[in-house]
Every structure is written in structure tokens, then in C-alpha cells.
């Protein structure tokens, strides 16, 4: 547990949040067939070759203040050569802080923002209305992971193609207690109805993939699916958790104790 972030008031928390959320996307570069991951002191990026900017892009930027335009042009050339769109995040730990200005000069366009919320696990509110019949289990085999994918598809009402890509990466990684990823499935009256994922990385607990099928929403199921991985992380000694909320889950996360922490702006390059 030596790598667990203990001081959640330190500037290191911002870097940990960025790293955890970057690792969520890095799964595509690490586990999709034909994908590539690249990392050095100044930049981390991945490319899958898929025709969706979500699955190609930069994860972290720490440019020294020399030849920034040349570095951006060199990086963009990889995506232009493969003829795939890409995204480039700019967070509070990005260097330089005005990177967005450089990116726009190279033809990238603003593509929205994402808010990260942070929770002190020692102050987590667990006294929430919840469905007494829900049973939450960690996914431990491929068969259950396939079922998890089906429930996640229904919960997010996502496109078949996007869901397939997430699933393929997770399948290639596989389940296992030794991995930083932990997936959870919720059962109600012996029927699978909800999902959640936990990413233990960069010293904090990242919460992802909270989804409940439409037929059983607003019954406290989402709260329990969020609390289960948080309790597990806390039992391991983790102090901080982070997530990027949807509008649907924002109220639940605030009641648990998550607070808005920082924003990331995204820029996109398209063909």
C-alpha cells in the first residue's frame, strides 16, 4: 500500500486524478488488437486506428517550453498518417497551461469539458436509501464478464459498436484480483440489473461504468453499485476516490460525499 495517496489535500491529488482517468482510456491502447501505447517524459498517447476520436488520442502532456509547435505537429502526424480522428485533454496539471491555444492553432477544436469529483473515503456517507434486495458481486470469470457487458449496454443505452470496443479491451485484459481493474455486477431477484467498475491506480480509487437498466432505476441501486467498490477500496487502505459524473448520477454522488474538484477541457482533431 506504499503507493496509496495519503494526503488528499496535497497538489499530488490533481496529478493522481488525471493519471487515474487517463489509465481508464489507456486500456484501449494496451489491450485492443493492433493498438499502440506511447509514453515518455513529456507526453503519453495511444492510437487504435478506430474511426472514433474517443479511441485515439493524448492522455497526458508535460511539454517543456521549447519547440511546442514542432512537438504538436509531430504528434498529430501519427494520427493524420493513419487517417483517424483524435482527442487531446487539457487539465490543471497540463504543461504548458495555455496548451489549448497552441492546439487550436494546429486545427484542433474545443470539444467540451469533463468535471472530476473527489471523495475522502474516511468521510463517505453510506446512509443512503437503497434497494434491500440487491446483491453486488465482483466479476471473477469470463462468463460473468460477458454478462456484465450485456447489462452495461442496457444501462448506458450505448451504441453497439462503442460497447463492443470497451468489452473487447476488458475481455483481452481478463478479470483477476491482481489487476488494477475490478468489475462488479448487481443482481435483483436473481436478474442482473446493474454494473460498476473500480480502477485502483495512481494511489487513488477511480469509479467508472455505474449503470442501471432503465426498468429498475430510481430505487437506490446506483447508490449501492457505487458504494460497493468504494468500500472495497477503503478496506485496502485507499483514502481518495474520483469519478466523472453523469447528470443522472450527480445527486447520488454528492450525497455519498463526492465534491467537484477540477475540470478538463477536450480538443478534437478530425479528418
Phi and psi in degrees as a GROMACS rama.xvg file:
@    title "Ramachandran Plot"
@    xaxis  label "Phi"
@    yaxis  label "Psi"
@TYPE xy
-66.1667  -21.9504  UNK-2
-92.1697  2.31351  UNK-3
-72.3648  132.833  UNK-4
-73.7067  116.176  UNK-5
-91.6246  -39.2407  UNK-6
-96.0489  96.8572  UNK-7
-83.2482  4.02458  UNK-8
-98.2012  -2.89077  UNK-9
-82.7822  158.342  UNK-10
-59.6342  -19.7302  UNK-11
-63.2458  -21.6055  UNK-12
-62.9337  -41.8986  UNK-13
-60.5578  -42.7498  UNK-14
-66.6416  -35.9349  UNK-15
-67.4769  -41.5147  UNK-16
-62.2064  -46.3173  UNK-17
-60.6078  -44.6616  UNK-18
-64.6723  -40.572  UNK-19
-64.6366  -45.193  UNK-20
-70.5456  -29.9649  UNK-21
-67.9001  -38.8546  UNK-22
-65.3183  -29.6747  UNK-23
-59.2351  -38.8418  UNK-24
-82.2097  -26.636  UNK-25
-63.4479  -19.9043  UNK-26
-57.352  -30.9476  UNK-27
-70.4513  -42.789  UNK-28
-68.0577  -28.6634  UNK-29
-85.2193  -32.4697  UNK-30
-122.894  -8.94898  UNK-31
-82.4792  139.818  UNK-32
-57.8101  130.894  UNK-33
81.1633  -3.2849  UNK-34
-78.7869  162.123  UNK-35
-132.623  142.84  UNK-36
-118.778  135.478  UNK-37
-132.1  135.964  UNK-38
-150.212  133.265  UNK-39
-142.307  -167.849  UNK-40
-65.2839  -25.6843  UNK-41
-101.321  -26.5792  UNK-42
-155.628  146.275  UNK-43
-123.303  129.602  UNK-44
-149.925  162.856  UNK-45
-142.676  157.571  UNK-46
-144.964  129.902  UNK-47
-106.465  -21.4246  UNK-48
87.0227  -2.69184  UNK-49
-75.7768  147.732  UNK-50
-82.6014  45.7884  UNK-51
-141.789  126.4  UNK-52
-62.653  -22.0522  UNK-53
-60.601  -31.0353  UNK-54
-103.987  17.4619  UNK-55
-147.262  134.592  UNK-56
159.82  -171.742  UNK-57
-92.5659  146.182  UNK-58
-113.243  -31.9089  UNK-59
-152.674  138.25  UNK-60
-131.437  125.111  UNK-61
-136.371  63.7538  UNK-62
-71.9075  133.754  UNK-63
-68.9266  160.028  UNK-64
-82.5565  33.4075  UNK-65
-126.088  137.566  UNK-66
55.7146  38.4146  UNK-67
-61.6089  -44.5941  UNK-68
-61.1688  -39.4569  UNK-69
-66.5977  -37.9942  UNK-70
-66.7406  -41.3837  UNK-71
-64.4139  -45.3098  UNK-72
-61.9588  -41.0053  UNK-73
-63.8018  -42.8006  UNK-74
-66.601  -45.366  UNK-75
-60.3163  -31.3531  UNK-76
-60.8933  -30.8418  UNK-77
-61.6209  -41.4767  UNK-78
-77.3178  -36.0417  UNK-79
-65.4944  -39.347  UNK-80
-64.2973  -39.4841  UNK-81
-82.1806  -9.17619  UNK-82
57.4889  51.2711  UNK-83
-129.404  145.151  UNK-84
-71.9011  163.804  UNK-85
-151.916  163.532  UNK-86
-122.307  157.093  UNK-87
-142.041  109.573  UNK-88
-82.8521  148.507  UNK-89
-127.952  111.871  UNK-90
-113.098  -176.901  UNK-91
-71.5841  -13.4181  UNK-92
-103.302  -0.515069  UNK-93
-65.5525  142.089  UNK-94
-125.355  131.181  UNK-95
-75.3836  161.95  UNK-96
-64.1509  -25.5344  UNK-97
-98.8424  29.0354  UNK-98
-56.1833  -33.9144  UNK-99
-55.7656  -36.9647  UNK-100
-62.3708  -42.7028  UNK-101
-65.348  -42.2338  UNK-102
-63.2429  -41.8143  UNK-103
-63.7974  -34.9226  UNK-104
-65.1609  -22.9944  UNK-105
-96.2302  10.6285  UNK-106
96.268  2.26034  UNK-107
-78.8634  149.961  UNK-108
-120.141  147.13  UNK-109
-58.5193  137.328  UNK-110
-132.065  31.4094  UNK-111
98.3936  178.608  UNK-112
-130.498  159.855  UNK-113
-129.879  134.953  UNK-114
-100.546  133.119  UNK-115
-101.155  136.855  UNK-116
-112.506  147.282  UNK-117
-127.181  145.242  UNK-118
-128.05  134.363  UNK-119
-83.8263  110.754  UNK-120
-63.5177  -20.3319  UNK-121
-77.8428  -12.2913  UNK-122
-117.256  19.2793  UNK-123
-66.4583  133.583  UNK-124
-89.1229  113.833  UNK-125
-103.526  -1.20415  UNK-126
-90.5722  75.379  UNK-127
-121.837  149.688  UNK-128
-60.3833  129.587  UNK-129
-146.694  154.848  UNK-130
-75.6119  121.477  UNK-131
-69.5451  -17.6183  UNK-132
-92.0122  -1.13171  UNK-133
-80.0045  134.013  UNK-134
-116.613  124.957  UNK-135
-107.867  128.135  UNK-136
-129.522  146.503  UNK-137
-80.0271  139.459  UNK-138
-70.0235  127.205  UNK-139
-127.446  0.41311  UNK-140
-149.925  165.967  UNK-141
-64.5913  -37.3088  UNK-142
-61.361  -43.8607  UNK-143
-71.2058  -31.6913  UNK-144
-65.0816  -36.9992  UNK-145
-65.1845  -39.8328  UNK-146
-65.4668  -40.9809  UNK-147
-55.7848  -42.96  UNK-148
-60.8888  -43.2472  UNK-149
-61.8763  -44.0106  UNK-150
-67.766  -41.0839  UNK-151
-60.8589  -42.3199  UNK-152
-56.6604  -45.8713  UNK-153
-69.6277  -37.196  UNK-154
-69.0094  -41.9028  UNK-155
-86.2585  -14.0091  UNK-156
50.804  44.5569  UNK-157
-87.0793  165.995  UNK-158
-66.9225  150.131  UNK-159
-60.2382  -40.4661  UNK-160
-68.3315  -46.8627  UNK-161
-60.4168  -42.6932  UNK-162
-62.646  -39.9882  UNK-163
-62.2914  -38.3253  UNK-164
-68.0618  -46.0182  UNK-165
-57.7193  -46.9838  UNK-166
-62.6877  -42.2706  UNK-167
-62.3373  -40.5119  UNK-168
-64.6848  -44.7619  UNK-169
-67.1833  -38.3499  UNK-170
-63.8808  -43.6923  UNK-171
-66.3128  -31.4314  UNK-172
-74.8817  -39.5002  UNK-173
80.2141  158.852  UNK-174
-82.2106  161.142  UNK-175
162.299  137.615  UNK-176
-64.4883  -20.6235  UNK-177
-80.1443  -10.5566  UNK-178
-88.8997  156.418  UNK-179
-71.7007  -20.9764  UNK-180
-89.1429  137.458  UNK-181
-135.785  126.694  UNK-182
-109.408  145.25  UNK-183
-127.962  147.841  UNK-184
-129.178  138.505  UNK-185
-106.314  133.047  UNK-186
-112.857  133.226  UNK-187
-127.778  117.673  UNK-188
52.8752  43.5119  UNK-189
68.4379  12.1413  UNK-190
-111.952  135.01  UNK-191
-74.6859  124.997  UNK-192
-130.022  -9.64211  UNK-193
-155.009  158.298  UNK-194
-137.406  161.887  UNK-195
-158.626  156.661  UNK-196
-136.539  147.456  UNK-197
-125.16  132.204  UNK-198
-121.722  109.689  UNK-199
-91.7954  101.574  UNK-200
-156.605  144.664  UNK-201
60.586  26.8021  UNK-202
84.3615  3.6733  UNK-203
-133.18  171.267  UNK-204
-104.56  116.433  UNK-205
-96.0845  132.854  UNK-206
-106.784  127.236  UNK-207
-139.613  162.003  UNK-208
65.0397  27.8882  UNK-209
-72.0672  116.435  UNK-210
-146.732  139.753  UNK-211
-127.465  136.628  UNK-212
-63.7538  147.852  UNK-213
-55.5981  -33.8263  UNK-214
-65.2373  -21.4554  UNK-215
-124.554  23.4839  UNK-216
-72.5797  162.808  UNK-217
62.8329  36.1831  UNK-218
-125.078  15.1166  UNK-219
83.9116  7.28351  UNK-220
-71.0749  -41.6642  UNK-221
-60.1001  -36.5336  UNK-222
-63.3074  -45.3916  UNK-223
-66.7778  -36.9739  UNK-224
-67.8171  -26.3664  UNK-225
-80.1242  -42.1  UNK-226
-67.6888  -34.035  UNK-227
-59.134  -52.5915  UNK-228
-68.2133  -30.7787  UNK-229
-64.7862  -42.0388  UNK-230
-64.1472  -38.9799  UNK-231
-64.3506  -45.2263  UNK-232
-61.1665  -42.2698  UNK-233
-62.3233  -38.4764  UNK-234
-64.6027  -23.3322  UNK-235
-87.1812  -5.83496  UNK-236
101.745  4.80097  UNK-237
-68.8533  143.469  UNK-238
-104.544  -34.5961  UNK-239
-122.114  144.408  UNK-240
-128.177  152.382  UNK-241
-140.931  152.139  UNK-242
-157.306  164.83  UNK-243
-114.349  110.995  UNK-244
-81.0082  150.291  UNK-245
-89.5851  162.797  UNK-246
-61.8322  -33.4509  UNK-247
-65.0242  -35.5671  UNK-248
-100.93  -2.51244  UNK-249
-57.1872  -44.9122  UNK-250
-62.6734  -40.1535  UNK-251
-63.4212  -45.368  UNK-252
-64.0474  -38.1715  UNK-253
-65.2027  -38.8366  UNK-254
-67.8141  -32.2063  UNK-255
-67.9193  -27.8362  UNK-256
124.452  0.540181  UNK-257
-65.6634  140.868  UNK-258
-127.378  143.679  UNK-259
-58.1533  132.113  UNK-260
-120.265  -49.6752  UNK-261
-158.089  166.812  UNK-262
-123.467  148.641  UNK-263
-121.088  132.038  UNK-264
-96.6221  143.579  UNK-265
-116.614  140.184  UNK-266
-121.121  147.196  UNK-267
-128.041  139.161  UNK-268
-113.477  129.268  UNK-269
-122.796  161.425  UNK-270
